[in-house]
Amino acid sequence: MPAPKDTQWSNVISNNKGSAKLGIKVWTEDLGTKVKEHMEVWYWSQYSVYDESNEFFISVWGEEFWSIGSILINHTSNTSWSESNQTLIGSWTGTHTKYENARNGNASVKFTGIEYGGGSGSFVVTFNVSALTTYTISYNANGGSNAPSSQTKWYGSALTLTSSVPTRTGYTFLGWGTSASDTTVDYKPSSTYGTNANITLYAIWKPHEYQVYFDANGGSNAPSGLTKLHDVALPLPSAIPIRTNHTFLGWNTYASATDVLYTAGSSYTTNASATLYAVWHLDYVKPRIDNMTVARCDANGNERDDGTYVKVKFDWETDRDNVMYAVYYKKKSDNAYTIAQKEVLYDTSGSVSALIYDSSGNSVVFDTEYPYVIKVNVADNNGYNSHEKPLNALFIPIDATPQSKNISFGEPAKDDEDGVLRFAYKTVDVAPKSQLLYKGSRFFGQTLLWSGNSLMTEASTITLPKTVGEMKNGILLVFSRDGDYNVTSYFVPKDTIASFGRTGWNFPLCTVLFDYIGAKTLYISTDKIEGHKDNDATGKNETSGITYHNEAFRLRYVYEV
């Protein structure tokens, strides 16, 4: 049987009785991580040979030779180097591990004992064992940059993917997919890739999200907020907010803007979160009322604190025709207004200064003992506006009813109460009535003699501009708690001052919830009020246990009444 065509043959091996060649055929079978090696050994004589006393040896990879025994050789052709004179001596199969680099192996054969065919000889051939198969893992940034370098994977070994990641402005890297359109991550950085195949991994990106909110900016029905994706234009809603007397123009990123950056239905392309504010055009402005004042006066319009008529003044302006104003009034304690005059106004602006009169044209009388509220309405053919102002009652430092049953400080005394002291609308029962401090009629025409903010210590002296004897009734002292609040007033009759001469007067003082308690001692003579050394003292009285704060109270006003 002839040897395969790709068998490698040795040089001629000769002795004085004949010649021969040794042949070796080696081939490999790839098993992935291993290689299976196959070897055949052949003997070829030049002429006819009959021999069965021989012995053959083989070796692979440099290992020690081992014997494959004696083989019957029976070649009958005398034609020189006839293929019929080729005999298969033996074969061998082995398996070896593949490595990352290719290797060269060797196969050896030798024989002895063939008398008519060379006697003895040997032959060595070299064969190649391939390296492990490699696979390339490539990375595509898929719209980003800085894709990692490719990696090499060996057959049968798992590869740890790179921890490096690409970058892309406005996007978050999620992982790797196997196609450019993937949205689901197949591999994370540093995960394991085990497939024996080349592959390109594509970056999967999540675009940054930006919140766009809408502010009606004085209107209502603003659209709901939207989410914009990076580099993706966001269609703005066609729905628009509403606002009375205004036309919607569009949107801007500033609440105070008058120009439009985005119209309804246009696209928002900025890669940033934002609040869009409605931009409005004012279609109508209500009438304006400014500089409104109300004052008590006499029938001729001359202002007087004790006046029983009221003059109202105001400036007005409007953008429409058919303008009219009306005046309303009520006592402060009432709920409903009474309408007074109604008048047509001409032009688009002007000023009004008029007494308040009723529908019959008669001036309205306002009781000096009651506070009122005055309201003015200005209306045009589209809307109206209103302003209110308080009208105070006549300020009376001290007052008593004719029968002296009731005394009030800072307001008129009331005939409908019996035995009551009233301090700025706070009442305190008085008993017995025979101990009322002062009896007399109502005081009018009080005159301010002095004002300041004095502790009235020993060094403080107030010189009165007139003597007490020249006054109608006496003086009214007004104290406060270190400011214009917690006011307390005391009336000192002029007859009593004249009777006692220069003597010390004690004035107890406290705040409304007794947070502070104190007193002032003043020396009052016919033309002076002098202070005391303890008027700025603070401390605790060991006998009574009371903590006093004289320093917390100040003398603010001295009136002649």
C-alpha positions in Angstrom: 0.0 0.0 0.0 1.6 3.3 -1.0 2.1 6.0 1.6 0.1 9.2 1.5 1.4 11.8 -0.9 2.4 14.3 1.8 4.5 11.8 3.7 8.0 13.2 4.4 10.8 10.8 3.5 14.3 10.6 4.8 17.4 10.5 2.8 18.5 7.1 1.5 19.8 4.8 4.2 22.2 2.2 2.7 24.4 -0.7 3.6 26.3 -3.2 1.4 23.1 -5.3 1.0 20.5 -2.7 0.1 19.0 0.8 0.5 15.8 2.2 2.1 14.0 5.4 3.3 12.0 6.1 6.4 8.8 8.1 6.1 6.8 10.1 8.6 3.4 11.7 8.1 2.2 14.1 10.9 -1.1 16.0 11.0 -3.0 17.8 13.8 -6.7 18.1 14.8 -7.8 21.4 16.5 -9.8 20.6 19.7 -10.1 24.3 20.8 -7.9 24.6 23.9 -6.0 21.4 22.9 -4.5 19.8 19.7 -4.8 16.2 18.7 -1.6 15.0 17.0 -1.6 12.0 14.5 1.7 10.2 13.3 2.3 7.5 10.8 5.7 5.8 10.2 6.5 4.2 6.8 9.4 2.0 5.4 10.3 2.2 1.7 12.9 -0.2 0.2 14.6 0.3 -3.1 14.2 -3.3 -4.2 12.5 -6.4 -2.9 13.0 -7.2 0.8 11.7 -9.9 3.1 12.4 -9.3 6.8 10.6 -10.0 10.1 13.5 -9.7 12.5 13.6 -5.9 12.7 12.6 -3.5 15.4 11.2 0.1 15.1 11.2 3.0 17.7 9.4 6.3 17.7 9.6 9.5 19.8 7.4 12.7 19.9 8.3 16.1 21.5 11.8 14.9 22.4 10.5 12.2 24.7 12.5 8.9 25.1 12.0 6.5 22.2 9.7 3.6 22.7 9.6 0.4 20.6 6.7 -0.5 18.4 8.1 -4.0 17.9 8.9 -6.0 14.8 7.0 -5.6 11.6 6.8 -8.1 8.6 8.2 -6.4 5.6 7.6 -8.3 2.3 8.5 -6.2 -0.7 8.6 -8.1 -4.1 9.2 -5.5 -6.7 12.7 -5.1 -8.1 11.8 -1.9 -9.8 13.9 0.9 -8.2 11.8 2.8 -5.6 8.5 1.3 -6.6 5.6 2.6 -4.4 4.6 -1.0 -4.0 7.7 -1.4 -1.8 6.2 1.0 0.9 4.9 -0.5 4.1 3.1 1.2 7.1 5.2 0.4 10.1 2.9 1.9 12.8 0.9 5.0 14.0 0.5 7.2 17.1 -2.0 9.6 18.4 -1.5 12.1 21.3 -3.2 15.3 22.7 -1.4 18.4 23.9 -2.5 21.8 25.4 -2.6 24.8 23.1 -0.9 28.0 24.3 -1.2 31.7 23.4 1.8 31.2 21.1 2.3 28.6 18.4 4.9 25.9 19.0 7.0 23.5 16.9 7.1 19.8 17.8 9.1 16.9 16.4 8.5 13.3 15.5 11.3 10.8 15.3 11.6 7.2 14.1 14.5 4.7 14.0 14.9 1.0 13.1 17.4 -1.8 13.3 17.8 -5.4 12.0 16.8 -5.2 8.3 19.8 -7.0 6.7 18.9 -6.4 3.0 17.4 -2.9 3.3 19.8 -0.5 4.9 20.5 -2.3 8.1 19.5 0.5 10.6 18.7 4.2 10.4 16.6 7.1 11.9 14.6 10.2 10.7 13.2 13.3 12.4 10.5 15.6 11.1 9.2 18.9 12.6 5.5 19.9 12.8 3.6 23.0 14.0 1.1 23.2 16.8 -1.0 26.4 16.4 -1.6 28.9 19.2 -5.0 29.3 20.9 -7.5 31.0 18.7 -7.9 34.7 19.5 -11.0 37.0 19.2 -11.0 40.8 19.1 -13.4 42.7 21.3 -13.9 46.2 19.8 -15.6 49.2 21.4 -17.7 51.8 19.6 -18.5 55.1 21.5 -21.8 55.2 19.5 -22.0 59.0 19.4 -19.6 59.7 22.2 -15.8 59.8 22.4 -12.9 58.2 24.1 -14.0 54.6 23.3 -11.7 52.1 25.0 -9.0 50.3 23.1 -9.9 46.8 21.7 -9.2 43.7 23.8 -8.0 40.2 22.8 -9.8 37.1 24.1 -8.3 33.6 23.9 -10.4 30.6 23.0 -11.9 29.0 26.1 -10.9 31.7 28.5 -13.3 34.3 29.9 -12.3 37.9 29.3 -12.9 40.7 31.9 -14.1 43.7 29.9 -12.4 47.0 30.4 -13.4 49.3 33.2 -12.8 52.3 31.0 -15.9 54.0 29.7 -16.5 56.5 26.9 -17.8 60.1 27.4 -20.6 62.0 25.8 -21.7 65.5 26.8 -25.3 65.5 28.1 -25.5 61.7 28.4 -25.0 59.1 31.1 -23.2 55.9 30.0 -25.2 52.8 30.9 -23.2 50.0 29.5 -22.6 48.1 26.3 -24.9 46.5 23.7 -24.2 44.4 20.6 -25.7 46.8 18.1 -25.8 50.6 17.7 -29.5 50.7 18.2 -29.6 48.7 21.4 -31.3 50.3 24.4 -30.9 47.2 26.7 -27.5 46.7 28.3 -25.8 43.4 27.6 -22.5 44.0 29.3 -21.4 46.3 32.1 -17.8 47.7 32.4 -15.6 45.1 34.1 -18.1 42.3 33.5 -17.2 39.0 31.9 -17.3 38.2 28.2 -17.1 34.4 27.5 -18.3 33.9 23.9 -15.6 32.6 21.5 -16.3 35.1 18.8 -15.2 38.5 17.6 -17.6 41.3 18.6 -18.0 45.0 18.5 -19.7 46.5 21.6 -21.7 49.7 21.3 -22.1 52.3 24.0 -25.7 52.7 25.3 -26.5 56.2 26.5 -29.2 57.7 28.6 -29.8 61.4 27.7 -29.9 63.9 30.5 -33.4 65.1 31.4 -34.4 68.7 32.0 -37.6 69.8 33.7 -39.5 72.6 32.0 -42.2 74.2 34.2 -44.8 76.8 33.3 -45.8 79.8 35.5 -49.0 81.7 34.6 -47.3 84.8 36.1 -50.4 86.4 37.5 -52.8 84.3 35.4 -54.2 80.8 35.8 -54.4 77.4 33.9 -50.7 77.1 33.3 -49.7 73.9 31.4 -48.3 71.0 33.3 -44.5 70.6 33.4 -42.7 68.7 30.7 -39.4 66.7 30.5 -36.9 67.6 27.8 -34.2 65.1 26.7 -30.6 66.3 25.9 -30.3 67.5 22.3 -33.9 66.7 21.6 -36.2 69.6 20.8 -39.2 69.8 23.2 -42.5 70.9 21.6 -44.1 73.4 23.9 -47.9 73.0 24.6 -50.4 74.8 22.3 -52.6 75.3 25.4 -52.1 78.7 27.0 -52.9 80.3 30.4 -55.6 82.9 30.9 -55.7 86.2 32.7 -58.5 88.7 33.1 -58.0 91.9 31.0 -54.8 90.5 29.5 -53.7 88.8 26.2 -51.2 86.0 26.3 -48.1 86.7 24.1 -45.8 83.8 24.8 -43.2 82.6 27.3 -39.9 84.0 28.7 -37.5 82.7 31.3 -37.9 85.9 33.4 -41.1 86.8 35.2 -40.5 90.5 34.5 -39.9 90.1 30.8 -42.0 91.9 28.2 -40.4 90.2 25.2 -41.3 86.7 24.0 -38.7 83.9 23.7 -41.1 81.1 23.0 -44.5 81.1 21.5 -47.2 78.4 22.2 -46.4 75.3 20.2 -42.8 76.3 19.4 -39.8 74.2 20.4 -37.6 74.5 23.5 -34.1 73.5 22.5 -31.9 74.6 25.4 -30.3 71.8 27.3 -31.2 73.1 30.8 -34.1 73.0 33.2 -36.2 76.2 33.2 -39.4 77.8 34.4 -41.1 79.6 31.6 -43.2 82.6 32.7 -46.2 83.9 30.8 -45.7 87.2 29.0 -48.9 89.3 29.0 -50.2 92.3 27.3 -52.4 94.4 29.5 -55.7 95.0 27.7 -57.5 97.0 30.5 -56.4 98.9 33.6 -59.0 99.6 36.3 -59.5 103.2 37.4 -56.7 104.5 39.6 -57.4 106.4 42.9 -54.4 108.1 44.6 -53.7 110.6 47.4 -57.1 110.0 49.0 -57.7 111.9 52.3 -60.7 112.5 54.5 -60.9 115.2 57.2 -63.5 116.6 59.6 -64.5 120.2 58.7 -67.2 122.9 59.2 -70.0 123.6 56.8 -67.7 125.8 54.7 -65.1 123.0 54.2 -62.6 124.4 56.7 -60.8 121.5 58.5 -61.5 121.2 62.2 -60.9 118.4 64.7 -64.4 118.9 66.1 -66.0 119.4 62.7 -69.3 117.5 62.0 -68.9 117.5 58.2 -66.3 115.6 56.2 -64.3 116.7 53.1 -63.0 114.0 50.8 -60.1 114.5 48.4 -58.6 112.2 45.8 -56.9 112.1 42.4 -58.3 109.8 39.8 -57.2 108.4 36.4 -58.8 106.0 33.9 -58.3 104.6 30.4 -62.0 104.5 29.4 -65.0 106.7 29.0 -68.2 107.2 31.0 -66.5 107.8 34.3 -68.4 108.2 37.6 -67.5 108.4 41.2 -69.5 107.6 44.3 -68.9 108.1 48.1 -70.0 105.7 50.8 -69.7 105.9 54.6 -70.4 103.9 57.7 -69.7 103.9 61.4 -66.6 101.8 62.1 -68.7 99.4 64.1 -71.3 98.9 61.3 -71.2 96.3 58.6 -73.1 98.1 55.8 -72.2 101.3 54.0 -74.6 104.2 53.2 -74.2 105.7 49.8 -73.8 109.5 49.6 -73.2 111.4 46.4 -72.7 110.0 42.9 -71.1 112.3 40.3 -70.1 112.0 36.6 -66.4 112.7 36.0 -65.1 114.2 32.7 -61.9 113.6 30.9 -59.5 110.7 31.7 -58.0 112.1 34.9 -58.5 114.8 37.5 -59.0 115.6 41.2 -62.0 115.7 43.5 -62.3 117.8 46.6 -65.9 117.9 48.0 -68.0 117.7 51.1 -69.9 114.5 51.6 -73.6 115.0 50.9 -76.6 112.8 50.5 -78.9 112.2 47.5 -80.9 115.3 48.3 -77.8 117.5 48.2 -77.6 118.0 51.9 -74.2 117.7 53.7 -74.0 114.6 55.8 -73.5 115.2 59.6 -70.8 112.9 61.2 -71.0 112.6 65.0 -67.7 113.6 66.6 -68.0 110.8 69.2 -67.8 108.0 66.6 -65.1 106.8 64.2 -66.2 106.2 60.6 -65.0 104.6 57.4 -65.2 106.5 54.1 -65.1 104.7 50.8 -64.7 106.1 47.3 -65.6 104.2 44.1 -64.4 105.3 40.6 -66.0 103.3 37.8 -65.7 103.4 34.0 -67.6 101.4 31.3 -65.5 98.3 32.0 -64.8 98.1 35.7 -64.2 100.0 39.0 -61.8 100.5 41.8 -62.3 101.4 45.5 -60.3 103.0 48.3 -61.2 103.3 52.0 -59.9 105.8 54.6 -60.7 105.9 58.4 -62.3 109.0 59.9 -61.4 109.3 63.6 -63.7 110.5 66.3 -62.7 113.7 68.0 -59.7 113.1 70.3 -60.5 114.1 73.8 -57.7 113.6 76.4 -60.2 113.4 79.3 -63.9 113.6 79.4 -66.7 113.2 82.0 -70.5 112.9 81.7 -72.5 115.8 83.0 -73.4 113.8 86.2 -69.7 112.8 86.5 -70.8 109.2 86.7 -68.3 108.2 84.0 -64.8 109.4 83.0 -62.9 108.5 79.8 -59.3 109.1 78.9 -58.6 109.4 75.1 -62.3 109.2 74.0 -65.7 110.6 74.8 -67.4 109.5 78.1 -70.6 107.5 77.7 -73.9 108.2 79.3 -75.1 104.6 79.0 -72.6 103.4 81.6 -72.6 103.9 85.3 -69.4 104.2 87.3 -66.9 103.4 84.6 -63.3 104.7 84.0 -62.5 104.2 80.3 -58.9 104.1 79.0 -58.6 104.0 75.2 -61.7 101.8 74.9 -60.7 99.6 77.9 -63.1 99.8 80.8 -62.5 99.4 84.5 -65.2 99.4 87.1 -65.0 102.1 89.7 -66.5 101.8 93.2 -67.6 103.6 95.2 -68.8 106.4 92.9 -68.0 109.0 95.6 -64.3 108.3 95.0 -64.2 109.5 91.4 -61.1 111.5 90.9 -62.6 114.4 89.1 -66.1 115.7 88.6 -66.9 118.1 85.8 -68.0 118.6 82.3 -66.3 117.6 79.0 -62.9 119.1 78.2 -62.4 120.6 74.8 -59.6 122.6 73.2 -56.6 120.8 74.8 -53.2 122.5 74.1 -49.9 120.7 73.9 -47.5 122.3 76.4 -44.5 119.9 76.0 -43.5 116.7 74.2 -40.4 114.5 74.5 -39.2 111.1 75.7 -37.9 111.7 79.2 -37.2 109.3 82.1 -37.7 112.3 84.3 -34.7 111.7 86.6 -33.5 114.1 89.2 -31.8 116.2 86.6 -34.9 116.6 84.4 -37.0 119.8 84.7 -39.9 120.9 82.4 -40.7 124.6 82.5 -44.4 125.2 81.6 -45.1 128.0 79.1 -47.8 129.3 81.5 -48.7 128.9 85.1 -51.2 126.3 86.2 -53.4 129.0 87.6 -53.8 130.4 84.0 -55.1 127.1 82.8 -58.8 126.2 82.5 -58.8 122.9 84.3 -55.3 121.5 84.9 -52.7 119.4 83.1 -52.8 115.9 81.5 -49.6 113.8 81.7 -49.2 111.1 79.1 -46.7 108.2 79.8 -45.7 105.3 77.5 -43.6 102.1 77.7 -40.4 103.2 76.1 -42.1 104.0 72.8 -45.4 104.9 71.3 -47.4 102.0 72.9 -48.9 101.1 76.3 -49.9 104.7 76.8 -51.2 105.8 80.3 -52.6 109.2 81.0 -53.1 111.1 84.3 -55.1 114.3 84.9 -53.9 116.6 87.6 -56.5 119.4 88.5 -55.0 122.9 88.8 -56.9 123.5 92.2 -55.1 120.6 93.7 -51.7 121.8 92.5 -52.4 125.2 94.0 -53.5 123.7 97.3 -50.4 121.5 97.8 -47.7 123.7 96.3 -44.5 122.0 95.2 -45.1 118.4 96.3 -44.4 114.9 95.1 -47.0 113.1 92.9 -46.8 109.3 92.4 -48.0 107.9 89.1 -48.2 104.0 89.0 -47.6 102.6 85.6 -47.8 99.1 84.0 -48.1 97.4 80.6 -51.3 95.8 79.6 -50.4 92.3 80.8 -48.2 93.5 83.7 -45.0 92.5 82.0 -43.5 95.7 83.4 -44.6 97.5 86.5 -43.1 100.8 87.6 -43.9 104.3 88.8 -42.9 107.9 88.3 -42.5 110.5 91.1 -42.9 114.1 89.8 -42.6 117.4 91.7 -45.3 119.6 90.2 -45.5 123.3 91.0 -47.3 126.2 89.4 -44.8 126.5 86.5 -42.5 123.5 86.6 -42.5 119.7 86.6 -39.3 118.2 88.1 -38.1 114.6 88.2 -37.0 112.2 90.9 -33.7 110.3 91.5 -35.5 106.9 91.5 -37.4 107.4 88.2 -34.8 105.3 86.3 -34.5 102.6 89.0 -35.1 98.9 88.6 -35.1 96.2 91.2 -37.2 94.1 93.6 -39.0 95.4 96.7 -38.1 93.0 99.5 -41.3 93.8 101.4 -43.8 93.4 98.6 -41.8 91.1 96.4 -42.7 93.1 93.4 -40.0 93.6 90.7 -40.2 97.1 89.4 -38.9 98.7 86.2 -39.2 102.5 86.5 -36.6 102.8 83.7 -39.1 101.2 81.2 -41.5 104.1 81.2 -41.1 107.7 79.7 -43.1 110.9 80.0 -44.1 111.8 76.4 -46.6 114.7 76.5 -48.0 117.4 78.8 -51.3 119.0 77.8 -53.3 121.9 79.1 -57.0 120.9 79.5 
